Amino acid sequence: MASTSAKSRRSLLNGPIARQAALGAFRKLNPVSMARNPVMFVVEVGSVLTTVLLIANAVHHSGHAGFNLQITLWLWFTVLFANFAEAMAEGRGKAQADALRLAKSETTAYRLKAEGSEEIEEVPSSQLRAGDVVRVTAGQMIPGDGEVTDGVASVDESAITGESAPVIREAGGDRSAVTGGTRVLSDSITVRITSNPGETFLDRMIALVEGAKRQKTPNEIALNILLAGLTIIFLLAVVTLQPFAVYAGAPQTVFVLVSLLVCLIPTTIGGLLSAIGIAGMDRLVQHNVLATSGRAVEAAGDVNTLLLDKTGTITIGNRQASEFVAAPGVPSEQLADAAQLSSLPDETPEGRSIVVLAKERYGLRGRELAGLNAEFVPFSATTRMSGIDLEGRSIRKGAVDAISRYLGEHGSQLPPQVRATVEEVAHSGGTPLVVAENGRALGVIHLKDIVKGGMRERFDQLRSMGIRTVMITGDNPLTAAAIAREAGVDDFLAEAKPKDKMDLIKREQAQGKLVAMTGDGTNDAPALAQADVGVAMNSGTQAAKEAGNMVDLDSDPTKLIEIVAIGKQLLMTRGALTTFSIANDVAKYFAIIPAMFAGVFPVLTALNIMRLSTPESAILSAIIFNALIIVVLIPLALRGVKYRPTSAASLLQRNLLIYGVGGLIVPFLGIKLIDLLITAAHLA
């Protein structure tokens, strides 16, 4: 998927996609299809009207044939260019859908005749229904979306995510969901199917990226209504203009009136609006995010509050040893040696980090326990300690209260200096582990959550965008506060339970704010459903994926920041091109109005500030520019306006300066240049 997306981006205007889009532009001329876009439907009606009149004039040998023919052709080009933009956006999605279909193939499913039974029957995957239970072994394709009910296996999900590294899927917990079309690499799992044919995750994704079933979002509908309203106003203005023109002794031909109407209505944004929306969804897919709701994409652009889980999102997910603090009278090397020995059999990330820290700080290399006749003491919930016994040495490491009890049993106690170190580490947000040997406290290992690199900078960017960040964690308030300070988040919610998350989201929404959050577990489902933008991890449970309105195929919680950026880019692109389109009209007034009436009212010649050659060249130049500007803006509509994290006021100022002022200046230059070319070529 990732490689497919990269190819799609490189092929923005090349070969197969462009050819298919060109054909699609003609297919979209169907009036039923065009009627969904009121602005371009009016242009098509005008094109049909001028075509009919052109043929009638040719039969009766009347009218200005050359001028009328050019007007008619450029009106059709305007419609086709707008259709081409939409077809290009859809074509990129269809190219991705074709790649996904390779993963969606008919496979044989090994269905259990009864749950708990070992009797298996072979059936085509298309016959599976929700509730069926199948067995999938190494080398076999998972025949449908489901939940692992028994076993653990390594699964290749590259057909969906584009990532070659296999993932572990197992019964229970938050990594039990599997997707149809992925392959089991090792071991065997039993899967309960959760979707019917045609309703799978892959089916929904294919429908999304093709764009065929994309529903217009509320903002898009509102903008369509605005554009339709402007179109009706200008239509009435142009229709009522003819009686005044007749009264003034300067009646206008239908070709001129249609040209005026098409130039004045917002054809630029009308022609590109659908392409902008489809391309916004496509950019999400390129980041391996499936949006099940177009509303969610827009909401992402307006998010006020961002809720992020601490573990795995803000921190790397595993505590790491950062320091050895020895007790008074104990050499630091002795503490490091004891800590390393007690951690050699410990395969947890924390245990391995202790071994590595002792090696890096004191040059202590790991030793083979087999040759030491050592006896490992595993961690247990009862003792809350682990350790090792070897060659007369009895080493233990664990929580402060556990080691205090251990020392008390050996007639010793925890030195005040060590207890002070423990409190200092805890207040700094770390986790203290006390190490003792032969009934004597040696010191403290400082374990800390490692904040991912660059997180503070990313949160600063979000803050500049007006987005408040809240870290959610099950840690105690002291630890949570320390991590929040280091990461640079605005606030935190400590000792958070599912209800606490829900309550926080509701409080924010009650203040009129839009909230985004990520989650992967069943306990996250209520909050994901409540959030305006709920991003579920693909590695998470089916309940989480059904509750959210986006699914991250890469299961990367930090991607929520990219999703917000994509949503803002979509809104920025739509706003920028709308501003540019409306500003364009000013130049067209100065081109067409003097051309229509300067002969009757010479005073209007003063409005011909572009000094266009003739009335015919002025009208033709305006209609040609109106068509060509859509072509010029297609790449911008598909790629989106470059996003820069900044405040809403700065964005508005930049939008008005670049696309507002630019929308005023560019048409003057463009229409004048086209007029010079038309005059030189004697086309008018």
LINPEKA-V880929 format. One record per residue. PHI is phi in whole degrees, 0 to 359 (999 if undefined). PSI is psi in radians with two decimals (none if undefined). D_LAST is the distance of its C-alpha to the last C-alpha in Angstrom with 1 decimal. Layout:
phi: (PHI | PHI)
psi: (PSI | PSI)
d_last: (D_LAST | D_LAST)
This chain:
phi: (999 | 298 | 293 | 297 | 297 | 298 | 297 | 297 | 292 | 291 | 260 | 303 | 229 | 253 | 3 | 304 | 295 | 295 | 294 | 295 | 293 | 298 | 293 | 298 | 299 | 285 | 296 | 284 | 289 | 306 | 305 | 298 | 289 | 293 | 297 | 288 | 239 | 306 | 296 | 287 | 295 | 297 | 296 | 294 | 299 | 298 | 295 | 297 | 298 | 292 | 296 | 298 | 293 | 297 | 294 | 297 | 295 | 294 | 294 | 264 | 54 | 234 | 82 | 269 | 302 | 297 | 297 | 296 | 297 | 295 | 300 | 297 | 297 | 289 | 294 | 296 | 299 | 300 | 295 | 294 | 296 | 295 | 297 | 297 | 299 | 294 | 294 | 295 | 297 | 292 | 296 | 294 | 294 | 293 | 296 | 291 | 295 | 298 | 294 | 292 | 296 | 297 | 278 | 262 | 233 | 291 | 235 | 272 | 253 | 254 | 271 | 284 | 297 | 211 | 298 | 93 | 274 | 262 | 279 | 241 | 235 | 270 | 221 | 296 | 299 | 292 | 267 | 288 | 233 | 304 | 103 | 293 | 242 | 235 | 251 | 234 | 247 | 307 | 91 | 263 | 277 | 285 | 283 | 189 | 297 | 187 | 240 | 288 | 258 | 203 | 94 | 218 | 208 | 269 | 237 | 269 | 252 | 298 | 296 | 260 | 263 | 83 | 268 | 281 | 291 | 290 | 236 | 264 | 237 | 213 | 291 | 78 | 73 | 257 | 235 | 255 | 281 | 233 | 245 | 299 | 97 | 265 | 240 | 280 | 264 | 212 | 65 | 213 | 225 | 253 | 237 | 266 | 291 | 244 | 221 | 269 | 305 | 85 | 241 | 286 | 304 | 293 | 300 | 295 | 292 | 298 | 298 | 294 | 289 | 289 | 80 | 295 | 252 | 291 | 270 | 294 | 278 | 304 | 295 | 294 | 296 | 298 | 293 | 298 | 296 | 298 | 295 | 296 | 297 | 298 | 297 | 297 | 299 | 292 | 296 | 296 | 296 | 290 | 297 | 283 | 288 | 298 | 302 | 294 | 295 | 295 | 298 | 280 | 82 | 227 | 299 | 253 | 285 | 300 | 298 | 290 | 295 | 295 | 300 | 299 | 299 | 294 | 286 | 273 | 289 | 284 | 292 | 297 | 287 | 298 | 284 | 254 | 302 | 296 | 297 | 298 | 296 | 296 | 295 | 296 | 296 | 296 | 295 | 296 | 298 | 297 | 266 | 62 | 238 | 261 | 263 | 275 | 212 | 296 | 301 | 294 | 297 | 293 | 300 | 301 | 286 | 247 | 299 | 258 | 230 | 242 | 260 | 232 | 291 | 292 | 288 | 87 | 251 | 272 | 255 | 286 | 104 | 230 | 290 | 236 | 290 | 240 | 196 | 251 | 245 | 283 | 287 | 304 | 82 | 251 | 297 | 300 | 295 | 293 | 298 | 297 | 296 | 294 | 296 | 293 | 301 | 289 | 257 | 301 | 276 | 275 | 268 | 287 | 304 | 295 | 297 | 295 | 292 | 294 | 299 | 294 | 296 | 297 | 291 | 288 | 278 | 235 | 68 | 276 | 267 | 299 | 247 | 283 | 289 | 299 | 276 | 258 | 53 | 271 | 241 | 276 | 253 | 290 | 291 | 221 | 294 | 284 | 274 | 55 | 219 | 220 | 176 | 207 | 241 | 200 | 46 | 80 | 252 | 240 | 250 | 228 | 223 | 177 | 294 | 299 | 290 | 292 | 291 | 299 | 296 | 299 | 294 | 299 | 293 | 253 | 73 | 229 | 211 | 283 | 300 | 303 | 296 | 292 | 296 | 295 | 297 | 301 | 294 | 295 | 296 | 297 | 292 | 278 | 95 | 268 | 244 | 272 | 243 | 264 | 250 | 229 | 224 | 52 | 77 | 230 | 285 | 265 | 151 | 235 | 262 | 267 | 261 | 222 | 289 | 267 | 289 | 299 | 298 | 82 | 295 | 299 | 296 | 292 | 290 | 296 | 297 | 297 | 296 | 293 | 273 | 85 | 256 | 269 | 254 | 232 | 272 | 249 | 209 | 270 | 294 | 290 | 302 | 297 | 296 | 298 | 296 | 295 | 295 | 298 | 296 | 293 | 282 | 90 | 283 | 281 | 204 | 213 | 237 | 267 | 48 | 283 | 248 | 309 | 294 | 297 | 296 | 300 | 297 | 296 | 298 | 297 | 298 | 295 | 292 | 296 | 269 | 83 | 261 | 263 | 239 | 238 | 206 | 243 | 190 | 221 | 257 | 300 | 290 | 272 | 304 | 301 | 290 | 297 | 291 | 284 | 294 | 291 | 234 | 250 | 257 | 266 | 280 | 297 | 280 | 276 | 282 | 298 | 298 | 294 | 293 | 286 | 283 | 283 | 251 | 217 | 232 | 270 | 293 | 275 | 54 | 249 | 301 | 289 | 293 | 304 | 293 | 294 | 297 | 299 | 297 | 294 | 298 | 293 | 297 | 299 | 294 | 296 | 297 | 297 | 295 | 296 | 287 | 294 | 300 | 297 | 297 | 291 | 295 | 303 | 299 | 301 | 296 | 290 | 302 | 292 | 274 | 268 | 301 | 299 | 295 | 283 | 236 | 298 | 294 | 268 | 242 | 305 | 299 | 290 | 300 | 297 | 280 | 280 | 289 | 276 | 53 | 288 | 296 | 222 | 303 | 295 | 293 | 296 | 294 | 295 | 298 | 294 | 289 | 292 | 300 | 301 | 281 | 291 | 296 | 296 | 298 | 297 | 269 | 303 | 302 | 293 | 295 | 281 | 276 | 92 | 294 | 300 | 269 | 230 | 297 | 199 | 283 | 297 | 296 | 294 | 297 | 297 | 298 | 294 | 298 | 293 | 291 | 278 | 269 | 284 | 295 | 298 | 294 | 276 | 280 | 303 | 297 | 301 | 292 | 294 | 295 | 296 | 297 | 296 | 300 | 297 | 292 | 298 | 295 | 295 | 270 | 57 | 271 | 214)
psi: (-0.79 | -0.76 | -0.65 | -0.73 | -0.71 | -0.74 | -0.68 | -0.68 | -0.67 | -0.46 | 0.74 | -0.80 | 0.58 | 3.03 | -1.95 | -0.76 | -0.75 | -0.68 | -0.76 | -0.64 | -0.64 | -0.75 | -0.70 | -0.55 | -0.64 | -0.68 | -0.56 | -0.02 | -0.16 | 2.13 | -0.57 | -0.71 | -0.74 | -0.50 | -0.35 | -0.24 | 1.60 | -0.69 | -0.90 | -0.41 | -0.71 | -0.71 | -0.71 | -0.73 | -0.74 | -0.66 | -0.74 | -0.75 | -0.81 | -0.57 | -0.78 | -0.78 | -0.61 | -0.77 | -0.74 | -0.73 | -0.63 | -0.67 | -0.70 | 0.06 | 0.82 | 2.92 | 2.99 | 1.56 | -0.82 | -0.82 | -0.81 | -0.67 | -0.76 | -0.73 | -0.80 | -0.79 | -0.75 | -0.47 | -0.76 | -0.68 | -0.65 | -0.79 | -0.80 | -0.68 | -0.69 | -0.76 | -0.64 | -0.70 | -0.80 | -0.72 | -0.58 | -0.77 | -0.75 | -0.61 | -0.66 | -0.66 | -0.69 | -0.57 | -0.68 | -0.64 | -0.65 | -0.69 | -0.66 | -0.58 | -0.43 | -0.53 | -0.36 | 1.56 | 2.78 | 2.14 | 2.85 | 2.27 | 2.48 | 1.58 | 2.36 | 2.27 | -0.52 | 2.46 | 2.28 | -0.24 | 2.70 | -0.01 | 2.17 | 2.50 | 2.50 | 2.21 | 2.66 | 2.54 | -0.45 | -0.25 | -0.08 | 2.53 | 2.78 | 2.30 | -0.33 | 2.61 | 2.25 | 2.72 | 2.27 | 2.17 | 3.05 | 2.32 | -0.18 | 2.67 | 2.47 | 2.10 | -0.19 | 2.93 | 2.48 | -3.02 | 2.35 | 2.12 | -0.30 | 2.42 | 3.06 | 2.47 | 2.74 | 2.25 | 2.35 | 1.96 | 0.32 | -0.51 | -0.43 | -0.82 | -0.35 | -0.04 | 2.27 | -0.41 | 2.24 | 2.79 | 2.76 | 2.28 | 2.30 | 2.78 | 2.51 | 2.90 | -2.83 | 0.20 | 0.80 | -0.18 | 2.38 | 2.71 | 2.37 | 2.46 | -0.11 | 2.85 | 2.37 | 2.22 | -0.55 | 2.75 | -2.79 | 2.49 | 2.67 | 2.26 | 2.28 | 2.10 | 2.37 | 0.03 | 2.67 | 2.83 | 2.40 | -0.11 | 0.22 | 2.91 | -0.75 | -0.69 | -0.78 | -0.66 | -0.72 | -0.78 | -0.66 | -0.92 | -0.41 | -0.45 | -0.10 | -0.58 | 0.29 | 2.19 | 2.47 | 2.46 | 2.85 | -0.76 | -0.67 | -0.71 | -0.75 | -0.74 | -0.64 | -0.70 | -0.72 | -0.80 | -0.68 | -0.68 | -0.77 | -0.68 | -0.76 | -0.73 | -0.83 | -0.56 | -0.78 | -0.68 | -0.75 | -0.71 | -0.76 | -0.19 | -0.57 | -0.77 | -0.69 | -0.67 | -0.71 | -0.76 | -0.63 | -0.08 | 0.36 | 1.06 | 2.50 | 2.57 | 2.82 | -0.61 | -0.72 | -0.74 | -0.73 | -0.70 | -0.76 | -0.80 | -0.81 | -0.60 | -0.50 | -0.61 | 2.70 | 1.19 | -0.54 | -0.97 | -0.56 | -0.66 | -0.42 | -0.16 | -0.85 | -0.69 | -0.65 | -0.79 | -0.79 | -0.74 | -0.58 | -0.76 | -0.68 | -0.65 | -0.59 | -0.78 | -0.64 | -0.44 | 0.26 | 0.69 | 2.22 | 2.06 | 2.07 | 0.00 | 2.18 | -0.53 | -0.63 | -0.63 | -0.79 | -0.71 | -0.62 | -0.58 | -0.29 | 0.25 | 2.35 | -0.57 | 2.33 | 2.07 | 2.18 | 2.32 | 2.47 | -0.99 | 2.14 | -0.26 | -1.04 | -0.69 | 2.91 | -0.16 | -0.30 | 2.36 | 2.52 | 2.49 | 2.26 | -0.30 | 2.55 | 2.14 | 1.83 | 2.63 | 2.79 | 2.34 | 0.01 | 2.14 | 2.48 | -0.58 | -0.62 | -0.74 | -0.80 | -0.71 | -0.79 | -0.72 | -0.71 | -0.78 | -0.74 | -0.29 | -0.11 | -0.71 | -0.06 | 1.95 | 0.10 | 2.73 | -0.64 | -0.77 | -0.76 | -0.61 | -0.55 | -0.75 | -0.78 | -0.73 | -0.73 | -0.65 | -0.75 | -0.70 | -0.65 | 0.15 | 0.36 | 2.06 | 2.57 | 2.51 | 2.70 | 2.09 | -0.43 | -0.64 | -0.05 | -0.02 | 0.77 | 2.64 | 2.06 | 2.38 | 1.83 | 2.75 | 2.48 | 2.67 | -0.41 | -0.87 | -0.47 | 0.62 | 2.80 | 2.97 | -2.85 | 2.50 | 2.17 | 2.41 | 0.82 | 0.07 | 2.29 | 1.83 | 2.34 | 2.53 | 2.51 | -2.94 | 2.74 | -0.73 | -0.57 | -0.77 | -0.60 | -0.75 | -0.72 | -0.77 | -0.70 | -0.65 | -0.36 | 0.34 | 0.47 | 3.13 | 2.89 | 2.15 | 2.53 | -0.64 | -0.66 | -0.71 | -0.64 | -0.68 | -0.72 | -0.80 | -0.64 | -0.75 | -0.76 | -0.73 | -0.45 | -0.03 | 0.05 | 3.10 | 2.05 | 2.33 | 2.23 | 2.39 | 2.32 | 2.58 | 2.18 | 0.78 | 0.29 | 2.31 | 2.20 | -0.45 | -2.85 | 2.41 | 2.21 | 1.89 | 2.36 | 2.62 | 2.24 | 2.02 | 2.34 | 2.53 | 2.42 | -0.01 | -0.73 | -0.73 | -0.69 | -0.67 | -0.55 | -0.69 | -0.77 | -0.68 | -0.68 | -0.38 | -0.04 | 0.35 | 2.24 | 2.28 | 2.37 | 2.15 | 2.31 | 2.26 | 2.71 | -0.02 | 2.86 | 2.80 | -0.64 | -0.85 | -0.75 | -0.73 | -0.70 | -0.79 | -0.69 | -0.72 | -0.78 | -0.69 | -0.49 | 0.39 | 2.82 | -0.55 | 2.99 | 2.72 | 1.90 | 2.77 | 0.77 | 2.33 | 2.87 | -0.72 | -0.62 | -0.69 | -0.79 | -0.79 | -0.70 | -0.78 | -0.78 | -0.68 | -0.76 | -0.76 | -0.56 | -0.40 | 0.15 | 0.32 | 2.66 | 2.38 | 2.40 | 2.54 | 2.85 | 2.77 | 2.83 | -0.22 | 2.88 | -0.60 | -0.24 | -0.25 | -0.81 | -0.74 | -0.65 | -0.71 | -0.59 | -0.59 | 2.62 | -0.62 | 1.83 | 1.95 | 1.94 | 2.51 | 2.40 | -0.45 | -0.12 | -2.94 | 2.79 | -0.60 | -0.72 | -0.74 | -0.60 | -0.52 | -0.63 | 2.92 | 0.14 | 2.62 | 2.17 | 1.95 | -0.46 | -0.14 | 0.80 | 1.79 | -0.50 | -0.20 | -0.23 | -0.57 | -0.71 | -0.64 | -0.74 | -0.74 | -0.71 | -0.72 | -0.75 | -0.65 | -0.67 | -0.84 | -0.68 | -0.74 | -0.79 | -0.77 | -0.71 | -0.80 | -0.52 | -0.78 | -0.79 | -0.76 | -0.80 | -0.67 | -0.50 | -0.56 | -0.52 | -0.83 | -0.62 | -0.56 | -0.84 | -0.35 | -0.80 | -0.77 | -0.84 | -0.63 | -0.58 | -0.63 | -0.04 | -0.52 | -0.57 | -0.68 | 1.54 | -0.44 | -0.45 | -0.22 | -0.48 | -0.41 | -0.19 | 1.10 | -0.31 | -0.13 | 0.92 | 2.57 | -0.97 | 2.84 | -0.69 | -0.78 | -0.57 | -0.85 | -0.76 | -0.70 | -0.72 | -0.74 | -0.59 | -0.79 | -0.72 | -0.62 | -0.80 | -0.52 | -0.50 | -0.76 | -0.76 | -0.59 | -0.09 | -0.85 | -0.66 | -0.68 | -0.64 | -0.68 | -0.55 | 2.68 | 2.39 | 2.25 | 2.30 | 2.18 | 2.06 | 3.08 | 2.87 | -0.67 | -0.73 | -0.68 | -0.76 | -0.77 | -0.77 | -0.70 | -0.81 | -0.66 | -0.82 | -0.93 | -0.42 | -1.02 | -0.71 | -0.67 | -0.37 | -0.71 | -0.80 | -0.78 | -0.65 | -0.82 | -0.77 | -0.80 | -0.70 | -0.74 | -0.76 | -0.68 | -0.74 | -0.72 | -0.74 | -0.77 | -0.74 | -0.57 | 0.01 | 0.73 | -0.19 | none)
d_last: (51.7 | 51.2 | 50.2 | 47.8 | 46.1 | 45.7 | 44.0 | 41.7 | 40.7 | 40.1 | 37.9 | 35.4 | 32.3 | 34.1 | 34.9 | 36.7 | 35.8 | 32.0 | 32.2 | 34.2 | 31.9 | 28.8 | 30.9 | 32.0 | 28.5 | 28.2 | 31.8 | 31.1 | 28.6 | 31.8 | 31.6 | 35.2 | 34.3 | 31.0 | 33.0 | 34.9 | 31.8 | 30.8 | 27.6 | 26.2 | 27.7 | 25.6 | 22.4 | 23.7 | 24.5 | 21.0 | 19.7 | 22.3 | 21.5 | 17.7 | 18.9 | 21.5 | 19.2 | 16.7 | 19.8 | 21.2 | 18.1 | 18.2 | 21.9 | 21.6 | 18.6 | 17.0 | 13.9 | 10.1 | 10.9 | 7.9 | 6.6 | 10.3 | 11.3 | 9.4 | 10.9 | 14.1 | 14.4 | 14.0 | 16.5 | 18.9 | 18.5 | 19.5 | 22.6 | 23.4 | 23.3 | 25.6 | 27.9 | 27.9 | 29.2 | 32.0 | 32.8 | 33.1 | 35.6 | 37.5 | 37.4 | 39.2 | 41.8 | 42.3 | 42.9 | 45.7 | 47.0 | 47.3 | 49.5 | 51.6 | 52.1 | 53.9 | 56.5 | 56.7 | 58.6 | 61.5 | 64.7 | 68.4 | 70.0 | 73.7 | 74.5 | 77.9 | 79.5 | 80.9 | 80.4 | 83.3 | 84.0 | 83.8 | 82.9 | 79.4 | 77.2 | 74.0 | 71.0 | 67.2 | 65.5 | 63.4 | 66.7 | 67.5 | 67.6 | 68.0 | 71.7 | 72.4 | 74.2 | 73.4 | 75.0 | 72.8 | 74.4 | 73.3 | 70.5 | 69.4 | 66.1 | 66.4 | 65.5 | 64.1 | 63.8 | 67.3 | 70.0 | 72.7 | 76.0 | 78.2 | 78.1 | 76.0 | 73.6 | 71.0 | 67.6 | 64.5 | 61.5 | 59.0 | 57.1 | 56.2 | 56.2 | 55.4 | 58.6 | 61.1 | 64.1 | 66.2 | 67.3 | 70.6 | 70.7 | 74.1 | 75.7 | 76.0 | 74.4 | 70.7 | 69.7 | 70.6 | 67.1 | 65.8 | 62.4 | 62.1 | 60.8 | 62.7 | 65.6 | 69.2 | 70.3 | 74.0 | 76.7 | 76.4 | 75.2 | 75.5 | 72.3 | 72.0 | 68.6 | 66.8 | 63.7 | 63.1 | 60.7 | 57.1 | 58.0 | 58.7 | 57.3 | 55.3 | 53.9 | 52.7 | 51.2 | 49.3 | 47.9 | 46.9 | 45.0 | 43.2 | 41.8 | 42.2 | 44.8 | 43.5 | 43.9 | 41.7 | 43.5 | 44.4 | 42.0 | 39.2 | 40.0 | 40.0 | 36.6 | 35.2 | 36.7 | 35.2 | 31.7 | 32.3 | 33.4 | 30.3 | 28.2 | 30.3 | 30.0 | 26.2 | 26.2 | 28.5 | 26.6 | 23.3 | 25.3 | 27.2 | 24.1 | 23.1 | 26.4 | 25.9 | 22.4 | 23.9 | 26.8 | 24.7 | 22.9 | 19.5 | 19.6 | 16.9 | 15.9 | 17.4 | 14.2 | 13.6 | 17.3 | 17.7 | 15.0 | 17.0 | 20.2 | 19.4 | 18.3 | 21.5 | 24.0 | 25.6 | 23.8 | 24.6 | 28.4 | 28.4 | 27.0 | 29.4 | 32.5 | 34.3 | 33.6 | 35.2 | 38.3 | 38.8 | 38.4 | 40.9 | 43.4 | 42.7 | 43.5 | 46.9 | 47.5 | 46.7 | 49.6 | 51.8 | 51.8 | 51.6 | 50.5 | 51.8 | 50.0 | 46.4 | 47.9 | 50.1 | 47.2 | 45.8 | 49.3 | 49.8 | 47.0 | 48.9 | 52.4 | 54.8 | 58.0 | 58.5 | 61.9 | 63.0 | 66.2 | 68.1 | 69.5 | 67.0 | 64.1 | 65.1 | 68.1 | 68.4 | 70.7 | 74.0 | 76.3 | 77.1 | 80.2 | 79.3 | 82.7 | 86.5 | 88.6 | 92.2 | 95.2 | 97.6 | 99.7 | 97.5 | 95.7 | 91.9 | 92.4 | 95.0 | 92.7 | 89.8 | 92.2 | 93.5 | 90.1 | 88.8 | 91.9 | 91.5 | 87.9 | 88.2 | 88.6 | 85.9 | 82.7 | 80.8 | 77.9 | 80.1 | 83.1 | 81.1 | 79.6 | 83.2 | 84.2 | 81.1 | 81.7 | 85.4 | 84.3 | 81.7 | 83.8 | 87.2 | 86.8 | 88.5 | 87.6 | 88.0 | 91.3 | 92.2 | 94.1 | 95.8 | 98.0 | 98.9 | 100.6 | 98.5 | 98.3 | 95.0 | 95.2 | 92.1 | 90.5 | 91.5 | 90.6 | 94.3 | 94.9 | 91.4 | 92.4 | 92.1 | 93.9 | 96.0 | 99.7 | 100.7 | 103.6 | 105.1 | 101.9 | 100.7 | 97.1 | 95.2 | 91.8 | 90.5 | 89.7 | 91.8 | 94.0 | 94.6 | 95.8 | 97.9 | 99.7 | 100.1 | 101.6 | 103.9 | 105.3 | 106.2 | 107.8 | 105.0 | 102.3 | 98.8 | 99.0 | 97.5 | 95.2 | 93.7 | 93.3 | 91.5 | 89.2 | 88.4 | 87.5 | 85.3 | 83.4 | 83.0 | 81.7 | 79.1 | 77.7 | 79.4 | 82.0 | 85.4 | 87.6 | 91.2 | 93.0 | 96.8 | 99.2 | 102.9 | 102.9 | 101.3 | 97.8 | 95.9 | 92.7 | 89.3 | 86.2 | 83.0 | 80.5 | 77.1 | 73.8 | 71.3 | 68.0 | 65.1 | 63.4 | 60.4 | 61.2 | 61.7 | 58.3 | 56.6 | 58.4 | 57.3 | 53.7 | 54.2 | 55.9 | 52.9 | 50.8 | 53.3 | 55.0 | 58.8 | 60.7 | 64.0 | 66.3 | 68.4 | 71.7 | 75.1 | 76.7 | 79.0 | 77.5 | 78.8 | 77.2 | 74.0 | 73.7 | 74.2 | 71.5 | 69.1 | 69.7 | 69.2 | 66.0 | 64.5 | 63.9 | 64.0 | 66.7 | 68.9 | 70.8 | 74.1 | 76.5 | 73.6 | 74.4 | 71.9 | 72.5 | 71.9 | 68.5 | 67.7 | 69.0 | 67.0 | 63.7 | 64.5 | 65.4 | 62.1 | 60.1 | 62.2 | 60.7 | 57.1 | 56.5 | 55.1 | 57.5 | 57.0 | 59.9 | 60.9 | 63.9 | 65.5 | 68.7 | 69.8 | 71.0 | 67.4 | 66.0 | 66.7 | 64.9 | 62.0 | 61.5 | 61.8 | 59.4 | 55.7 | 54.9 | 57.8 | 57.5 | 60.2 | 61.2 | 61.0 | 64.5 | 65.8 | 67.3 | 65.6 | 66.3 | 64.4 | 61.3 | 61.4 | 61.8 | 58.9 | 55.2 | 54.4 | 56.3 | 56.3 | 56.8 | 58.1 | 60.6 | 59.8 | 60.5 | 58.7 | 55.4 | 55.3 | 53.9 | 50.9 | 50.4 | 50.1 | 47.6 | 45.4 | 45.6 | 44.5 | 41.7 | 40.4 | 40.6 | 39.0 | 36.0 | 35.4 | 35.8 | 33.6 | 30.6 | 31.2 | 31.2 | 28.0 | 26.2 | 27.3 | 26.6 | 22.9 | 22.4 | 22.9 | 19.8 | 17.7 | 19.4 | 18.3 | 14.6 | 14.4 | 17.3 | 16.4 | 12.9 | 14.9 | 17.7 | 17.2 | 16.9 | 20.3 | 21.9 | 21.0 | 23.3 | 20.8 | 18.8 | 21.5 | 20.4 | 17.1 | 19.2 | 16.6 | 15.0 | 11.4 | 9.1 | 7.7 | 8.9 | 5.8 | 5.3 | 9.0 | 9.7 | 7.9 | 9.6 | 12.7 | 13.0 | 12.6 | 15.2 | 17.3 | 17.6 | 18.2 | 20.7 | 23.0 | 23.2 | 24.0 | 26.7 | 28.4 | 30.9 | 31.8 | 32.4 | 34.6 | 36.5 | 36.8 | 36.7 | 39.4 | 42.6 | 44.8 | 48.0 | 47.8 | 48.5 | 46.3 | 45.7 | 44.5 | 42.2 | 40.6 | 40.2 | 38.7 | 36.4 | 35.1 | 34.8 | 33.0 | 30.9 | 30.8 | 29.9 | 27.9 | 26.0 | 25.1 | 24.2 | 22.4 | 19.4 | 18.8 | 18.9 | 16.9 | 14.0 | 13.9 | 14.1 | 11.3 | 9.1 | 10.6 | 10.1 | 6.4 | 6.4 | 9.3 | 8.3 | 5.5 | 3.8 | 0.0)
